[in-house]
Amino acid sequence: MHARDGHGTRWQRALAIAIMVLATLAAGCAMELEEGVSSEAARRQCSDQIDNDGDSLIDYPADPGCTSRHDGTENDGTPGDTTGPTVSLTAPTAGATISGTVTLRASASDASGVAYCSFYVDALPAIRDPDSAAPWELAYDTRPLSNGAHTFRAQCVDGAGNVGVSPTVSAIVQNDALSNVPLTGITLYASGPVLTIPHITDFDWINCTIYRCYTANPSIIPTIKASNPHAKITTYVEPDAALDSCTANQDTCGTAFSLGEVQAHDAANPGDPWLLRDSAGNPINYTFYPDAWVVDVGSASYQAAWLRRMTERLARYPAFDGIFADNILGSWSGISARLPVKYPTNYDWAAPMLSFVRNALRPLRDAGNYVVTNTGMSSENTCARPCAWYDQVAPNVSAALSEYWLQSAATPPQLYNTDPTVYWGNFASYSLLPDHAQGAGASFYGHVRSSDPAHAVYLKAAFLMRWNGNPAAGGIAVWGAGMPPWDAENWSEYLGLPLGPMLTVGVGQRRSFVRGTALINPSHNTSQTFALGATYLKADGTPVSSVTLAPTSAMILTNP
């Protein structure tokens, strides 16, 4: 015991001496440098691969301040480029009244050239990467901003890294109330007169059938567009089915082809059938929609015919901005208990469907149509497969909707939380689904399957935590018949642009925006208190500076 202590003492003393020696050497080196006695590296600025004098020229022989690679300084008496670009904001102009999408424009000049420019609105970067080539301009949507005065400026950087900033310009944003659309979509293929749906002109995406939005009342779309020209209006279609309730080429059908047309094709082309059949040779229909017969979306001839038919249909009804394609599924489950012989396992359906997306839906989108898909895939209680499916589908469409996002298939649905004992306990995994749509350049919509405003607020808050800040990036979708009461619990409130990223607060999450803050508590068994740091308003106007959320709940608060 004592021997080890003694040995330890000698070792500790040796270590202490070593540390003192190192400290002394370091101090000596520092003193030498302070006194001007430079090290070898410091003496050789002309061979250290550093632009020591800031003239964008490095080492001998490139830098004229160096007579050899052994020179101690690059400085030739001529200072390098230390002046930033001269920048001015040319649009908007000071005091201008602006609305909708405007062009932010700057002029910039610099002796060594301008590398890139960025724009700032209210001191926050506009949502886009810096512009790296002239002309220096950006199309900017002012609708997320509140009406009133806002500041704009440009900032440019030259090749030497010097920064130039324009004078700040104040302009007045004036959008009418209906153009400040909330981040909510609405699906209107439910029954009932479309124009009687509350706040129909306040939605940014509206989906309905040709019959309901045109044949039954041709004035519906012009009325909506007159109030909200930004709204996207799509018509419903089910690409993977043919209906036996439709007659040939009837535009008001929910499919591109009737069952009769598909049967006629198969009779004329026995080597290229469109109808899928089971092991008994029988055609397969949807379990829950027995008049919908499943077609082979992987057939090249079907893809070409479908694209041609939908292109012609949209040309006949130019008031529609595009289509809502239902059932873009990466798995067979949910269609029928009978598997097709051609695709004998559940996930064999993914390859033909992805082929259809790329060869039929993408060309339709690339032709200028707004293409939204109801996108999904069955999984083993995680988002691994569905998220990967979104990675594949989203690059080819305008927007992707998840019909069961963060909700169970039960009626009424159970909101996803963190309970590890149930399949809807995978909030952490499935809440990331918007990232996979937005990351591919598509918008994302989470479909609210309940008229309960608490469900709408929960999905809205979950989306806002993941929102990338693009005003056209989606939100939540509700049914026209049976949607929650308008603005109950602030579910339809638009909060403007995010002020920063999502923050984790205990078991909850929070994110602040120009017009308020969003809170969510996905825990299944723990309440969470949020100290807000400022006063906000609840939906009923009650001012709060601290709130406690019960498990599996959310709240949207607005600025006073």
C-alpha positions in Angstrom: 0.0 0.0 0.0 2.7 2.5 1.0 5.0 1.3 -1.8 2.3 2.1 -4.3 1.7 5.5 -2.7 5.4 6.2 -2.9 5.6 5.1 -6.5 2.6 7.1 -7.3 4.2 10.1 -5.7 7.3 9.8 -7.7 5.2 9.4 -10.9 3.1 12.4 -10.0 6.2 14.5 -9.4 7.6 13.5 -12.8 4.4 14.4 -14.5 4.2 17.7 -12.7 7.8 18.5 -13.8 6.9 17.5 -17.4 3.9 19.8 -17.4 6.0 22.7 -16.0 8.6 22.1 -18.7 5.9 22.2 -21.5 4.3 25.2 -20.0 7.7 27.0 -19.8 8.5 26.1 -23.4 5.1 27.3 -24.5 5.6 30.6 -22.6 9.0 31.0 -24.1 7.8 30.5 -27.6 5.0 33.0 -26.9 7.6 35.5 -25.6 9.8 35.1 -28.6 6.9 35.8 -31.0 5.8 38.8 -29.0 9.4 40.1 -29.0 9.6 39.7 -32.8 11.8 36.7 -32.9 9.7 34.7 -35.4 9.6 31.0 -35.8 10.7 29.4 -39.1 7.0 29.2 -40.2 6.4 32.8 -39.3 9.6 34.0 -41.1 8.4 32.4 -44.4 5.2 34.1 -45.3 6.1 33.6 -49.0 5.8 29.8 -48.7 3.1 29.2 -46.1 0.2 28.9 -48.6 -1.6 31.8 -46.9 -2.7 35.2 -48.4 -1.0 37.1 -45.6 -1.4 40.6 -47.1 -5.0 40.2 -48.4 -4.2 40.9 -52.1 -5.7 37.6 -53.3 -2.2 36.5 -54.3 -0.4 33.7 -52.4 3.3 33.0 -51.9 6.3 33.3 -54.3 6.2 33.8 -57.2 2.5 34.7 -57.5 2.7 37.5 -54.9 4.8 40.5 -56.2 5.8 41.2 -52.5 7.9 38.1 -52.5 11.4 38.0 -54.0 11.9 34.4 -53.0 10.1 31.6 -51.2 12.2 32.4 -48.1 10.9 36.0 -47.7 9.4 36.8 -44.3 6.6 39.0 -45.7 4.3 39.1 -48.7 3.6 42.8 -48.2 5.0 44.9 -51.1 3.7 48.1 -49.7 0.5 47.9 -51.7 -2.5 47.0 -49.6 -4.7 44.1 -50.8 -8.4 44.3 -51.6 -10.1 45.3 -48.4 -13.1 47.2 -49.9 -16.5 45.5 -50.2 -18.8 45.9 -53.2 -20.9 49.0 -53.7 -24.5 47.8 -53.4 -27.8 49.4 -53.9 -31.3 48.0 -53.7 -33.2 49.0 -56.9 -36.5 47.2 -56.1 -38.6 47.7 -54.2 -38.1 51.5 -54.0 -38.5 53.4 -50.7 -42.1 53.9 -49.8 -43.5 51.7 -52.5 -46.7 49.7 -51.9 -46.2 46.1 -52.9 -48.3 42.9 -52.8 -48.2 39.3 -54.0 -45.0 38.1 -55.5 -42.5 40.9 -56.2 -38.9 41.1 -57.6 -36.2 42.0 -55.2 -33.4 43.5 -57.3 -30.0 44.9 -56.5 -27.1 46.5 -58.4 -23.6 45.7 -57.3 -20.1 46.6 -58.5 -16.6 45.8 -57.3 -13.1 46.1 -58.8 -12.4 42.4 -58.2 -15.9 41.2 -59.2 -19.0 40.3 -57.2 -19.1 36.7 -56.1 -22.7 36.5 -54.8 -25.6 38.5 -53.4 -28.3 37.8 -50.8 -31.5 39.6 -49.9 -32.8 40.3 -46.4 -36.4 41.1 -45.4 -36.9 42.6 -41.9 -33.2 41.6 -41.2 -33.9 37.9 -41.9 -32.5 36.1 -45.0 -35.0 35.7 -47.8 -35.7 31.9 -48.1 -33.2 31.0 -50.9 -29.5 30.4 -51.3 -27.4 33.5 -52.3 -27.6 34.5 -56.0 -24.3 33.7 -57.5 -24.7 35.3 -60.9 -26.0 38.6 -62.2 -28.7 39.9 -62.5 -29.0 40.1 -58.8 -32.7 39.5 -58.2 -35.1 37.2 -56.4 -38.9 36.6 -56.9 -40.3 37.0 -53.4 -43.8 36.2 -52.1 -44.9 38.9 -49.7 -48.1 37.1 -48.6 -46.5 35.6 -45.5 -45.7 39.1 -44.3 -48.2 41.1 -42.3 -49.6 44.2 -44.0 -47.6 47.4 -43.2 -44.1 48.6 -43.4 -41.2 46.1 -43.9 -37.5 46.6 -44.5 -35.5 45.3 -47.4 -31.8 45.2 -48.1 -29.2 43.5 -50.2 -25.8 42.2 -49.2 -23.1 41.2 -51.7 -19.6 39.6 -51.3 -16.6 40.1 -53.6 -13.9 37.5 -54.5 -11.7 38.5 -51.6 -14.5 38.0 -49.1 -15.3 41.6 -48.5 -18.9 42.5 -47.8 -21.0 45.3 -49.1 -24.5 46.2 -47.8 -27.1 48.3 -49.5 -28.9 51.1 -47.6 -32.1 49.6 -46.0 -35.3 50.4 -47.9 -38.7 50.5 -46.3 -41.7 49.5 -48.4 -45.4 48.9 -47.6 -46.9 45.4 -47.9 -50.6 45.6 -48.7 -52.2 42.2 -49.5 -55.9 41.9 -49.3 -57.1 39.6 -46.5 -57.9 36.7 -48.9 -54.4 36.7 -50.4 -52.9 36.0 -47.0 -53.8 32.4 -47.4 -53.3 30.0 -44.4 -51.2 27.0 -44.7 -54.2 24.7 -45.2 -55.5 22.8 -48.2 -59.1 21.5 -48.7 -60.4 18.5 -50.5 -63.9 19.0 -52.0 -65.0 15.7 -53.4 -67.3 15.4 -50.5 -71.0 16.0 -51.2 -72.6 19.4 -51.0 -72.5 22.7 -52.9 -68.9 23.9 -53.0 -69.5 27.6 -52.5 -71.3 26.9 -49.2 -68.2 25.5 -47.6 -67.0 28.1 -45.0 -64.1 30.3 -46.1 -63.7 28.4 -49.4 -61.7 31.3 -50.9 -59.2 31.3 -48.0 -57.5 28.0 -48.9 -54.4 27.7 -51.0 -55.3 24.3 -52.5 -58.8 23.1 -53.4 -59.6 19.7 -54.9 -62.9 18.7 -56.4 -64.3 16.7 -59.3 -65.0 18.2 -62.7 -68.7 17.6 -62.1 -68.9 19.4 -58.8 -66.6 22.3 -59.7 -67.6 22.8 -63.4 -70.5 20.8 -64.8 -72.9 21.5 -61.8 -71.8 25.1 -61.6 -69.4 26.6 -64.1 -69.1 29.8 -62.0 -67.4 28.1 -59.0 -63.8 28.3 -60.1 -64.0 31.9 -61.5 -65.6 33.0 -58.2 -62.8 31.4 -56.2 -60.1 32.7 -58.4 -61.5 36.2 -58.4 -61.2 36.3 -54.6 -58.0 34.3 -54.3 -55.9 34.2 -57.5 -53.2 32.3 -55.7 -55.4 29.2 -55.1 -54.5 26.0 -56.9 -57.6 24.0 -58.0 -57.2 20.4 -59.0 -59.6 17.7 -60.2 -59.7 14.3 -58.7 -58.5 11.2 -60.5 -57.7 7.6 -59.5 -54.9 6.4 -61.8 -54.8 2.8 -60.7 -58.5 2.0 -61.3 -61.2 1.8 -63.9 -64.8 2.4 -62.9 -67.7 0.3 -64.1 -70.1 3.1 -63.3 -68.5 5.3 -66.0 -69.3 5.4 -69.7 -66.5 5.8 -72.3 -64.4 9.0 -72.1 -66.7 10.6 -69.6 -64.8 13.5 -68.1 -66.8 13.5 -64.9 -65.5 10.1 -64.0 -63.0 9.8 -61.2 -60.7 7.7 -63.4 -59.2 8.2 -66.8 -60.9 5.2 -68.3 -64.1 3.3 -67.8 -64.1 -0.4 -67.2 -65.6 -0.9 -70.6 -62.7 0.9 -72.3 -60.2 -1.2 -70.4 -62.0 -4.4 -71.3 -62.1 -3.4 -74.9 -58.3 -2.7 -74.9 -57.6 -6.1 -73.3 -59.8 -7.9 -75.9 -57.9 -6.2 -78.7 -54.5 -6.6 -77.1 -54.4 -10.0 -75.2 -50.6 -9.8 -74.9 -50.8 -6.4 -73.1 -53.7 -6.6 -70.7 -54.5 -3.6 -68.5 -56.7 -5.3 -66.0 -54.8 -7.1 -63.2 -56.0 -10.6 -62.4 -55.6 -13.0 -59.4 -54.4 -16.6 -59.4 -57.8 -17.8 -60.5 -57.8 -15.5 -63.5 -60.4 -13.1 -62.2 -60.0 -9.3 -62.4 -59.4 -7.6 -59.0 -61.5 -4.8 -57.6 -60.9 -2.6 -54.5 -62.2 -4.2 -51.3 -63.8 -1.0 -50.1 -64.8 0.4 -53.6 -66.1 -2.7 -55.5 -66.9 -0.7 -58.6 -63.2 0.3 -59.0 -61.2 -2.4 -60.9 -57.4 -2.3 -60.5 -55.3 -1.7 -63.6 -51.7 -2.3 -64.3 -50.0 1.0 -63.8 -46.7 -0.5 -64.8 -47.9 -1.1 -68.4 -46.1 1.2 -70.7 -49.1 1.4 -73.1 -51.4 2.2 -70.2 -49.1 5.0 -68.9 -48.9 6.6 -72.4 -52.7 6.3 -72.9 -53.4 7.7 -69.4 -51.1 10.7 -69.9 -52.7 11.4 -73.3 -56.2 11.1 -71.8 -55.5 13.4 -68.8 -53.7 16.0 -71.0 -56.7 16.2 -73.3 -59.1 16.4 -70.3 -57.2 19.3 -68.7 -57.1 21.1 -72.1 -60.9 20.9 -72.2 -61.1 22.4 -68.7 -58.4 25.0 -68.5 -59.9 26.5 -65.3 -58.3 23.6 -63.4 -54.7 24.0 -62.4 -54.0 20.3 -62.4 -54.9 17.0 -60.8 -55.1 15.2 -57.5 -54.0 11.6 -58.1 -55.3 9.3 -55.4 -53.7 6.1 -54.2 -50.1 6.5 -55.3 -49.2 3.6 -53.1 -45.9 1.8 -52.7 -47.6 -1.4 -51.4 -50.6 -3.5 -52.3 -52.2 -3.8 -48.8 -55.3 -1.6 -48.6 -56.3 -2.3 -52.2 -57.5 -5.9 -52.0 -56.9 -9.2 -50.1 -56.4 -10.8 -53.6 -52.9 -10.4 -54.9 -52.3 -10.0 -58.7 -50.3 -12.8 -60.3 -48.0 -10.2 -62.0 -47.1 -8.6 -58.6 -47.3 -11.5 -56.1 -46.1 -9.7 -52.9 -47.1 -6.6 -51.0 -44.1 -4.5 -52.0 -44.0 -5.7 -55.6 -46.5 -2.9 -56.3 -43.9 -0.2 -55.6 -41.9 -0.6 -58.9 -44.8 -0.4 -61.3 -46.3 2.5 -59.4 -43.0 4.4 -59.4 -42.7 3.8 -63.1 -46.2 5.3 -63.6 -45.2 8.3 -61.4 -42.1 9.0 -63.5 -43.6 8.3 -66.9 -47.2 9.7 -66.5 -47.4 12.1 -63.6 -44.0 13.8 -64.0 -44.6 14.7 -67.7 -48.0 16.2 -66.7 -46.3 18.3 -64.0 -43.5 19.3 -66.3 -46.1 20.6 -68.8 -47.1 23.2 -66.2 -49.9 21.4 -64.3 -50.1 21.3 -60.5 -49.9 17.6 -59.6 -50.8 16.4 -56.1 -50.6 12.8 -55.0 -52.1 10.9 -52.1 -48.9 9.1 -51.3 -48.5 6.2 -48.9 -46.9 2.9 -48.2 -47.6 0.3 -45.5 -44.8 -0.2 -43.0 -43.6 -2.0 -39.9 -44.5 0.8 -37.5 -41.7 3.1 -38.5 -41.4 5.7 -41.3 -38.5 3.8 -42.9 -40.5 2.6 -45.9 -43.0 5.5 -46.2 -40.2 8.1 -45.9 -38.2 6.3 -48.6 -41.3 6.1 -50.8 -41.7 9.9 -50.5 -38.0 10.3 -51.4 -38.8 8.5 -54.7 -42.2 10.0 -55.5 -41.8 13.7 -54.4 -39.2 14.7 -57.0 -41.8 14.0 -59.7 -44.8 15.9 -58.4 -45.8 19.3 -57.2 -47.1 18.2 -53.8 -47.6 15.0 -51.8 -50.5 14.4 -49.4 -50.4 11.8 -46.5 -53.9 10.7 -45.8 -53.1 9.1 -42.4 -50.2 11.3 -41.3 -49.8 11.1 -37.5 -53.3 9.5 -37.2 -54.3 5.9 -36.8 -56.8 4.3 -39.2 -59.4 4.0 -36.5 -62.6 6.1 -36.4 -62.2 8.5 -34.7 -58.4 8.4 -35.4 -55.9 8.2 -32.6 -53.2 10.9 -32.8 -49.6 9.7 -33.0 -47.6 10.1 -29.8 -44.6 8.4 -28.1 -46.3 5.3 -26.6 -43.9 2.4 -27.4 -46.6 -0.2 -27.0 -48.8 0.8 -29.9 -48.2 1.4 -33.6 -49.3 5.0 -33.3 -46.5 5.6 -30.8 -44.0 6.5 -33.6 -44.5 10.3 -33.6 -40.7 10.9 -33.7 -40.4 8.8 -36.9 -43.5 9.8 -38.8 -43.3 13.5 -37.9 -40.3 13.7 -40.3 -42.4 12.9 -43.4 -42.7 16.5 -44.5 -38.9 16.7 -44.7 -38.9 14.0 -47.4 -41.4 15.9 -49.5 -39.9 19.4 -49.0 -36.3 18.0 -49.4 -37.3 16.9 -52.9 -38.8 20.2 -53.8 -42.5 19.2 -53.4 -45.1 20.6 -51.0 -46.5 18.4 -48.2 -50.0 18.1 -46.9 -51.1 16.2 -43.8 -54.7 15.2 -44.1 -56.9 15.8 -41.0 -59.3 12.9 -40.7 -61.4 14.4 -38.0 -63.7 17.5 -37.5 -62.1 17.9 -34.0 -60.2 21.2 -34.0 -57.7 19.7 -31.5 -56.7 17.2 -34.2 -56.3 20.0 -36.8 -54.1 22.0 -34.4 -52.0 19.0 -33.6 -51.2 18.3 -37.3 -50.7 21.9 -38.0 -48.2 22.4 -35.2 -46.4 19.2 -36.2 -46.1 20.5 -39.8 -44.9 23.9 -38.6 -42.1 22.3 -36.7 -40.8 20.8 -39.9 -41.8 23.6 -42.4 -38.9 24.8 -44.6 -40.2 28.4 -44.8 -41.4 28.2 -48.4 -44.8 29.8 -48.5 -45.9 27.2 -51.1 -44.6 24.2 -49.1 -48.0 22.9 -48.0 -49.6 22.5 -44.6 -52.7 20.5 -43.6 -55.7 19.4 -45.7 -59.3 19.1 -44.4 -62.5 17.7 -45.8 -65.0 20.2 -47.2 -67.8 18.3 -45.4 -67.0 17.9 -41.8 -64.0 20.1 -41.4 -63.3 21.7 -38.0 -65.1 25.0 -37.2 -63.2 27.8 -38.8 -60.3 29.0 -36.7 -61.4 27.0 -33.7 -58.2 26.7 -31.5 -56.4 28.8 -34.2 -56.1 25.7 -36.5 -56.4 27.9 -39.6 -54.3 30.8 -38.3 -51.4 31.7 -40.5 -48.3 32.5 -38.4 -46.0 33.9 -41.2 -42.4 33.0 -41.7 -40.4 31.1 -39.1 -38.0 33.2 -36.9 -35.7 30.2 -36.3 -35.6 26.4 -36.1 -37.7 24.1 -33.9 -36.7 24.1 -30.2 -37.0 21.1 -27.9 -38.6 22.0 -24.6 -38.6 19.0 -22.2 -40.8 16.4 -23.9 -42.4 19.1 -26.2 -41.4 21.2 -29.2 -41.8 24.9 -29.9 -41.2 27.1 -32.9 -41.7 30.9 -33.2 -43.0 32.8 -36.2 -43.5 36.4 -37.3 -47.1 36.3 -36.1 -47.0 33.9 -33.2 -45.7 30.6 -31.8 -46.6 27.0 -32.2 -46.3 24.4 -29.4 -46.7 20.6 -29.4 -46.4 17.9 -26.8 -46.3 14.4 -28.4 -45.7 12.6 -25.1 -48.3 10.0 -24.3 -48.1 10.3 -20.6 -46.3 13.6 -19.5 -47.5 17.2 -19.5 -45.2 19.9 -20.6 -45.0 23.6 -19.4 -43.7 26.2 -21.8 -42.4 29.5 -20.5 -43.0 31.7 -23.5 -40.8 34.7 -22.7 -43.5 37.1 -24.0 -47.2 37.5 -24.0 -49.3 35.7 -26.7 -53.0 35.3 -27.3 -55.0 32.1 -27.2 -57.8 31.5 -29.7 -60.3 33.0 -27.3 -58.1 36.1 -26.9 -56.8 35.2 -23.4 -53.2 36.6 -22.9 -50.7 34.0 -21.7 -47.0 34.1 -21.0 -46.8 30.4 -19.9 -48.9 27.4 -20.9 -49.0 23.7 -20.0 -49.9 21.2 -22.6 -51.5 17.9 -21.7 -50.0 14.7 -23.3 -50.7 14.4 -27.1 -51.9 18.0 -27.6 -50.8 21.2 -29.3 -51.5 24.9 -29.2 -51.1 27.8 -31.7 -50.8 31.2 -30.2 -50.8 34.6 -31.9 -49.1 37.9 -31.2 -51.1 40.5 -29.3 
